[in-house]
Amino acid sequence: MLIKKEFHNPKIINIMSTIYIRTLKRAEHTVFGVEDGQKRYFDPQFKKYVPYSSGQQVKRSLIDRLTAVINEVPAPTTFVFDVNKKGELGEGEVFANCNPMYADQLFGGWMKAAKGGKERTIKRRSPLSISAMRGLHPLLAGLDKENASFDRSDRPNNKVVVRDKDGNPMSEDDIIALLEGKDRSLSRKWIPDNRRATGLFIQDIAIDLRRLFSVSLNSFEPEITKETETLLRENGWKKGEYVFGECLVAPQEIQKKLIPALADSIINWVITSNQSRTFSLMETLAVSISDNANKIAGSIRAKLSEEDENKAIPIIEEGINGVETFVTLPAAGYVITKSEKVDALEKAEKKLIELMQAFDYEHQLK
């Protein structure tokens, strides 16, 4: 909620310009990222490993949803490689497009730092601060292991290659002789200790409305090049001023197009790298929206049981002043709730749109 607070001097008005969103999801026997089976961290208080999805992965999933909603190809990326004196190809810089006319660049931010320091570094911090998706509580999210197999032993047309100690393919007769007396299949692969994530997970996003549709014109810490500035002006971007100095503001038609798409993406993103053999819907159980970070932290939380210190109870607080919480139907299966609704996510999306549309991007210092 955007609230204007007046102080003793009536000319000084403080506009709350950050929207906080906390999302509660449930994941079941799945994989967020394949690093060592499943990314995880160690919680020192409860002495257990907790699975997580990094903020970068969440951001990528959100941007993927955004570009799909507006049906726009993401901005191109430039990959630079260097050939050394030996003629070997080495890794060089990776450049973003640095053009806010692409929605994924406008909301995702960019950085272009040329090798050798011969060009000015161009960078824009994303107006979206995105946390990792981690366990609601270390006792409410965990890891399990399974042994997987890649079995094609039922197919008679498999091709088997066995290389000898010198790396040369062996003949079929030599392979048969090698397997003599051994119970070994050459059409099955055993894949042990695959980690899977299960439990309740939370994820937080903060939207800085001041910078959402504004690009700084600060020449000492440039966000865009002069060429890009000219291109933006030609496409209707207007000069404005915000707390960070002079800026260019996206035209109204861009705001009207992208605000609903961004709200949809924040509410409906999913982990796009989820592996097919461990698919989970990762359904959203609840979404809280507020302008107060401290209050939103209490809206979806966990509490240790008074009877058992090794048990945590998930809580969705539905009556915090200044926080609006939207609870979906599946939530009632895991958390005690009173207000789950079939259209909860639609209402949360509508609320986000209202808040973002209510902000005056062109006259922030009036």
C-alpha positions in Angstrom: 0.0 0.0 0.0 1.3 3.4 -0.9 0.8 5.8 1.9 1.5 9.6 2.1 2.8 10.7 5.5 2.8 14.3 6.4 5.4 15.7 8.9 5.4 19.0 10.9 6.3 20.9 7.7 3.3 20.4 5.4 5.5 20.9 2.4 7.5 17.8 3.2 5.7 14.6 2.1 7.2 11.2 2.4 5.8 8.8 -0.2 6.2 5.1 0.6 7.6 3.9 -2.7 8.5 0.2 -2.2 6.2 -2.7 -2.5 7.1 -5.9 -0.7 5.7 -9.3 -1.8 6.2 -12.5 0.2 5.2 -15.8 -1.5 4.7 -19.2 0.1 5.0 -22.3 -2.1 5.0 -26.0 -1.5 7.4 -28.2 -3.4 7.3 -32.0 -3.4 10.1 -34.4 -4.2 11.7 -32.1 -6.8 14.9 -30.4 -7.9 15.5 -26.6 -7.9 19.0 -26.8 -9.4 21.2 -29.7 -10.2 24.3 -28.5 -8.5 25.5 -31.6 -6.6 22.0 -33.1 -7.0 20.2 -30.2 -5.3 21.5 -26.8 -4.1 21.4 -26.6 -0.3 22.8 -24.7 2.7 23.5 -25.7 6.3 21.4 -24.2 9.1 23.7 -23.9 12.1 20.9 -23.6 14.7 18.9 -26.6 13.7 22.0 -28.5 12.3 20.4 -29.6 9.0 20.8 -29.0 5.3 18.0 -26.9 3.7 17.3 -26.9 0.0 17.0 -23.6 -1.8 16.6 -21.9 -5.2 18.9 -18.9 -5.7 17.6 -15.4 -6.2 19.3 -15.4 -9.7 17.3 -18.5 -10.6 14.0 -17.0 -9.3 14.8 -13.8 -11.3 15.5 -15.8 -14.5 12.2 -17.7 -14.0 10.3 -14.4 -13.4 11.8 -12.8 -16.5 11.0 -15.9 -18.6 7.4 -15.5 -17.5 7.4 -11.8 -18.3 8.7 -12.2 -21.8 6.2 -15.0 -22.4 3.3 -12.8 -21.2 4.1 -9.9 -23.5 5.2 -12.2 -26.3 8.6 -10.5 -26.7 12.0 -12.0 -27.4 14.5 -11.1 -24.6 17.3 -8.7 -25.4 20.3 -10.2 -27.1 23.5 -10.8 -25.2 27.0 -10.3 -26.7 29.6 -13.0 -25.9 33.2 -11.9 -26.4 36.1 -14.4 -26.8 39.8 -13.7 -27.0 42.4 -15.7 -28.9 45.8 -15.7 -27.1 49.3 -15.9 -28.6 49.1 -19.7 -28.8 46.0 -19.5 -30.9 43.8 -20.8 -28.1 40.3 -19.5 -27.6 39.6 -18.0 -24.2 36.6 -16.6 -22.4 36.1 -12.8 -22.6 33.4 -10.4 -21.5 29.7 -11.0 -21.6 27.7 -7.8 -22.5 24.1 -7.1 -21.8 22.1 -5.1 -24.4 21.7 -2.2 -21.9 18.6 -0.9 -23.6 15.5 -0.4 -21.4 13.2 -0.6 -24.4 13.5 -4.4 -23.8 11.3 -5.3 -20.8 13.8 -7.9 -19.5 16.5 -5.2 -19.4 14.2 -2.5 -17.9 13.2 -4.8 -15.0 16.3 -7.0 -14.8 19.0 -4.4 -14.9 22.4 -4.7 -16.8 26.1 -4.2 -16.6 28.6 -3.7 -19.4 32.3 -3.5 -18.3 34.7 -3.5 -21.2 38.1 -5.2 -20.9 41.0 -2.9 -20.3 39.0 0.0 -18.9 39.0 2.0 -22.1 35.2 2.5 -22.1 32.9 3.8 -19.3 31.2 1.0 -17.4 27.4 1.1 -18.0 25.3 -0.4 -15.3 21.7 -0.3 -14.0 20.6 -2.0 -10.8 17.4 -3.8 -11.2 14.4 -2.1 -9.5 13.4 -5.6 -8.4 15.2 -7.0 -5.3 14.7 -10.7 -5.4 15.6 -13.1 -2.6 16.3 -16.8 -2.8 13.5 -19.2 -2.4 14.3 -21.0 0.9 12.6 -23.1 3.5 9.8 -21.3 5.5 11.7 -22.9 8.5 14.6 -25.4 8.6 12.2 -27.9 10.2 9.6 -27.4 7.4 11.8 -28.1 4.4 14.2 -30.8 3.8 16.2 -33.1 1.5 15.7 -36.8 0.8 17.7 -39.1 -1.5 16.8 -41.6 -4.1 18.8 -43.9 -6.4 17.9 -43.5 -10.0 18.7 -45.7 -13.0 19.0 -45.2 -16.7 17.7 -48.6 -18.0 17.6 -49.5 -21.7 18.2 -53.2 -21.3 14.9 -54.0 -23.1 16.1 -52.6 -26.4 17.9 -55.1 -28.7 19.4 -52.4 -30.9 21.6 -50.8 -28.3 25.2 -50.0 -29.3 27.8 -50.8 -26.7 31.3 -49.4 -26.9 34.1 -50.7 -24.6 37.5 -49.1 -24.8 40.7 -50.8 -23.8 43.5 -49.3 -21.7 44.8 -47.5 -24.7 41.4 -46.0 -25.6 40.7 -48.3 -28.6 37.3 -49.9 -29.1 37.2 -53.6 -28.2 35.7 -56.3 -30.4 32.4 -58.0 -29.5 34.3 -61.3 -28.7 36.8 -59.4 -26.5 33.9 -57.8 -24.6 32.2 -61.1 -24.1 35.4 -62.6 -22.7 35.8 -59.6 -20.4 32.3 -60.1 -18.9 32.9 -63.8 -18.4 32.0 -64.6 -14.8 30.8 -61.1 -14.0 27.1 -60.1 -13.3 27.3 -56.8 -15.2 24.8 -55.1 -17.5 26.1 -52.8 -20.2 22.6 -51.3 -20.9 21.9 -49.9 -17.4 23.4 -47.0 -15.6 23.1 -46.7 -11.8 22.8 -43.1 -10.5 23.0 -43.1 -6.7 22.3 -40.4 -4.1 20.1 -38.1 -6.0 18.9 -35.3 -3.7 15.3 -34.1 -3.8 13.6 -31.1 -2.1 10.3 -31.2 -0.2 8.5 -28.8 2.0 7.2 -25.3 2.4 9.3 -22.4 0.9 9.1 -18.7 1.0 10.4 -16.1 -1.4 10.5 -12.2 -1.2 10.5 -9.5 -3.8 10.8 -5.7 -3.3 9.8 -3.4 -6.0 11.4 0.1 -6.0 8.8 2.1 -7.7 11.1 5.2 -8.0 13.3 3.3 -10.4 10.8 0.9 -12.0 10.2 3.0 -15.2 13.0 5.6 -14.7 16.5 5.5 -16.2 19.2 7.7 -14.6 20.9 10.4 -16.7 23.8 10.8 -14.2 26.8 11.2 -16.5 29.2 10.3 -13.6 27.6 6.9 -13.0 25.9 6.2 -16.4 23.1 3.8 -16.9 22.9 4.3 -20.6 25.1 5.5 -23.5 24.4 8.8 -25.3 23.2 6.8 -28.3 20.7 4.9 -26.2 19.5 8.2 -24.6 18.9 9.6 -28.1 17.0 6.5 -29.1 14.8 6.6 -25.9 13.9 10.3 -26.5 13.0 9.5 -30.1 10.6 6.8 -28.8 8.7 9.0 -26.4 10.7 8.7 -23.1 10.4 12.0 -21.2 12.9 13.8 -19.1 12.0 13.8 -15.4 13.6 14.1 -12.0 13.6 11.7 -9.1 15.5 11.4 -5.8 18.6 10.1 -7.7 18.7 13.1 -10.0 17.6 13.6 -13.6 16.2 10.7 -15.5 14.2 9.5 -18.5 10.7 8.1 -17.8 9.0 5.5 -19.9 5.9 6.7 -21.8 2.4 5.9 -20.5 1.7 3.3 -23.1 4.8 1.3 -22.0 3.7 1.5 -18.4 0.2 0.4 -19.2 1.5 -2.6 -21.1 4.2 -3.7 -18.7 2.5 -3.2 -15.3 0.0 -6.0 -15.7 2.6 -8.2 -17.2 5.0 -7.6 -14.3 2.2 -8.3 -11.8 1.4 -11.6 -13.6 5.0 -12.6 -13.6 5.5 -11.9 -9.8 2.4 -13.9 -8.9 2.7 -16.8 -11.4 6.4 -17.5 -11.9 7.6 -21.0 -11.6 11.1 -22.6 -11.5 11.7 -23.2 -15.2 14.7 -25.5 -14.7 12.7 -28.1 -12.8 13.7 -31.5 -14.2 11.1 -33.6 -15.9 11.7 -36.7 -13.9 11.2 -34.8 -10.7 8.4 -32.4 -11.7 6.4 -30.6 -9.0 3.7 -28.0 -9.5 5.3 -25.9 -6.7 1.9 -24.5 -6.1 1.5 -21.1 -4.4 -0.2 -21.3 -1.1 -0.3 -17.7 -0.1 0.9 -14.2 -1.2 1.3 -11.2 1.1 1.7 -7.6 -0.1 2.7 -4.6 1.9 4.8 -1.4 2.0 6.3 -2.5 5.3 9.1 -5.1 5.3 8.9 -5.8 9.0 5.2 -6.4 8.9 5.3 -8.6 5.8 7.9 -10.8 7.5 5.3 -11.7 10.1 2.5 -12.4 7.7 3.8 -15.7 6.6 6.1 -17.3 9.1 6.7 -20.4 11.3 6.6 -20.9 15.1 8.3 -23.5 17.2 5.9 -25.8 19.0 5.8 -25.4 22.8 5.4 -29.1 23.3 8.1 -30.2 20.9 11.2 -28.0 20.2 12.0 -30.1 17.1 8.6 -29.2 15.5 7.7 -26.0 13.7 4.2 -24.8 12.9 3.5 -22.8 9.7 1.4 -19.7 10.2 -0.4 -17.5 7.7 -1.4 -14.3 9.6 -4.5 -12.9 8.0 -5.2 -9.9 10.1 -2.1 -7.7 10.1 -2.8 -4.0 9.6 -1.0 -2.7 6.5 -0.6 -6.2 5.0 -2.9 -7.9 2.5 -2.7 -11.6 2.4 -4.2 -13.8 -0.3 -4.6 -17.5 0.5 -5.2 -20.2 -2.1 -7.3 -23.4 -1.7 -4.3 -25.8 -1.5 -3.0 -23.9 1.5 -5.6 -25.4 3.8 -3.9 -28.8 3.4 -0.7 -27.6 5.1 -1.6 -24.5 7.2 -4.6 -23.6 9.4 -6.4 -20.9 7.5 -9.8 -19.2 7.5 -9.9 -17.2 4.3 -8.7 -19.4 1.4 -10.2 -18.4 -1.9 -10.4 -20.0 -5.3 -9.5 -16.6 -6.9 -6.8 -15.6 -4.4 -4.0 -15.2 -6.9 -6.1 -13.2 -9.3 -6.9 -10.8 -6.5 -3.3 -10.6 -5.5 -2.3 -9.8 -9.1 -5.1 -7.1 -9.3 -3.8 -5.5 -6.0 -0.2 -5.4 -7.4 -1.5 -3.7 -10.6 -3.4 -1.1 -8.5 -0.4 -0.2 -6.4 2.0 0.1 -9.4 -0.5 2.2 -11.3 -1.1 4.5 -8.4 2.5 5.7 -8.3 3.3 8.9 -10.3 6.4 8.0 -12.2 6.7 11.3 -14.1 6.3 13.7 -11.1 8.0 11.9 -8.2 9.2 15.1 -6.5 6.1 17.2 -6.8 
